[in-house]
């Protein structure tokens, strides 16, 4: 037997092996690229972990050091407050001169022992009393900022100054002061503390940072109060006006950013916080080199391991290329048989097609509705181009999670339809419930606030949803494919109307065709007469009649129209801008055929109209009332006067129909008058519109 006709699989296997040998280099490259992606992801995660640890460490430093610095300042502030109260009390009920101040200083100076001294200055700035933890002092404070600030202050507050050199210790210190007031509220002097900030220097130096990182304390006026690593030149340096300092002040509670250090010139991650109720900003500057130093070591280690792994894989790939090819083919077949989409974790298209057929058959047997939601991510290509495909994959995963949560009932099925499109199958669900589920899903995605700069008007990721419903048991014309097509039409309608919205179609079947009239040829001849006249007259002459008809029913929409064989021309309009539409979409064709007024309380419940696109989509007609326009000379029905509403109405008052009939007669008299005023050749002008005009959709007037 010729090898080409063998029924066994040996020939096929040989071809697979030949294919593997021919493309073994491609297989090897694919493996290397695959492991490279894994390596890159691992390295990226390690880098992210290094950044996260650095931020956590910085936050801890800010908390601990900020707490310590604040306690030091408020220890002086509280001590000065006690001293202030006792001195002001002495002024109101005087003891021996200066006795209370002496007693207060003697008892309170122990609270700041070792870190500074307490001083009492009179209103002229002359020293009244002081403690002597350090020998050097200040005899006159009249020119000092801590004194003049309190002298001109509107009330008492805690003043915290900037660093100054200490003559005795050679360490910098700061002044802290409170205002003294006389009984009448006038300025009576200052109580002040001189705090030796060498304590902060020792505190900062205990913090373990990288060799290029630093921690700093900056006054709100821009002067550096303390810095580690410590240098005398750094303390007192003015940073006001620098870019980093302005960013510190722009967000008073605190924050973080990456910038360039003015002192070291290195790129650093800044974490900062303004100390509560104090004019000081505490910063931690972590050099990026320090943050990623350990990461670089790990990257080199993993890189060496990756190179070794690539070498081993290269050898193995050369030896096992045939087996790998066969295995890949087997895995591909298994993947095709699985039900779950590998990226999003929801069902795949194959499983959806199976479920749709199963649920359609079940709905037909049980007589229940079947709803479908079809949605996709708005401007997803722009999202991928802007943020990258990995971010796009993450976006799809979040969308899939939101859909799974929104459609969480037993029996609901969420599947990835293709690309960025998803589908939700909702058994035993009517269109109202389906629309509410769709709206909840849309709001959930919008509330997720996933940034999307190129999604105009929103700035975040949004989805557009098309909803459709079918009644397989009730409507033999409906089909599963038609329901999907209806949802697809609704989806693209949502796209056209601005995205980030839900649109719906009430049924997947085609709308019922209008009735065929026995005397349609004579009727169309009569229509042609008036249509020819109207071609030379503005349609606005009938708009007032449409407005009157809408007013009678208190309805938002009304039309005066001529109904041809394949086209309905709207010659008078109120609340609508349509110039005409195909007769297959026309509700008025049924009025013309009936020869009497037609009232439809709820179009969704009427088999003639429930699948009509004007009912399932814009303008979402629920109520219709129309009377025919009857030519007095020929008795033919040339059109209608009708009113429309988006809300159903259980009943109509007979007087309303009587008045609507009167408007129809008035419209007919206007037609007759126009025909008389027209030239003899005009009244018989051909009126049939070209077949190309009778499109399936709405025709908007100019």
Helices and strands as residue ranges (DSSP letters): G 3-5, H 10-22, H 24-92, H 99-108, G 109-112, E 116-121, E 127-130, H 145-151, E 159-160, E 164-165, E 172-181, E 187-196, H 198-205, E 214-219, E 224-228, H 243-250, E 254-260, E 267-274, E 280-287, H 288-291, H 293-337, H 349-366, E 370-377, H 380-387, H 389-406, E 413-418, E 421-427, H 431-448, E 463-470, H 480-496, E 502-505, H 520-534, G 539-542, H 543-553, E 557-563, E 567-574, E 578-582, G 583-585, H 588-594, E 598-600, G 603-605, H 613-616, E 623-630, E 637-645, H 654-677, G 691-693, E 698-700
